[in-house]
């Protein structure tokens, strides 16, 4: 298998509220909710970078599509990392997320590897790490 991840899907409780958080709160580009003409088809796609999208899809739709029963979410099962160019940018993104309604889990601070990072949770509990790593070269 060659790793070609093109979509990261987050299961959400309230699609409109989640879209508002990501589009209006964090300023990410999205055309809006599509697929509403289908019973379990409503979804919002957010362009993250060339070839990679973030999908917001109701948990009930994922349950219907997969056949799995709904269960309580464990927020530490996965994190989404957003790398930035400086500690100042970490602080700015964390402040923007807090203003948009995110719960700050760990305020931005120096890391053991010489970087600077913080964590927040979106309205559905998904964890984002905002990080400056001086060892990484970014495009």
HELIX and SHEET records of a PDB file:
HELIX    1   1 UNK A   15  UNK A   20  1                                   6    
HELIX    2   2 UNK A   21  UNK A   25  3                                   5    
HELIX    3   3 UNK A   59  UNK A   66  1                                   8    
HELIX    4   4 UNK A   75  UNK A   77  5                                   3    
HELIX    5   5 UNK A   87  UNK A  100  1                                  14    
SHEET    1   A 4 UNK A   7  UNK A  12  0                                        
SHEET    2   A 4 UNK A  52  UNK A  58  1                                        
SHEET    3   A 4 UNK A  43  UNK A  49 -1                                        
SHEET    4   A 4 UNK A  30  UNK A  34 -1                                        
SHEET    1   B 4 UNK A  79  UNK A  83  0                                        
SHEET    2   B 4 UNK A 127  UNK A 132  1                                        
SHEET    3   B 4 UNK A 116  UNK A 121 -1                                        
SHEET    4   B 4 UNK A 103  UNK A 110 -1                                        
END                                                                             
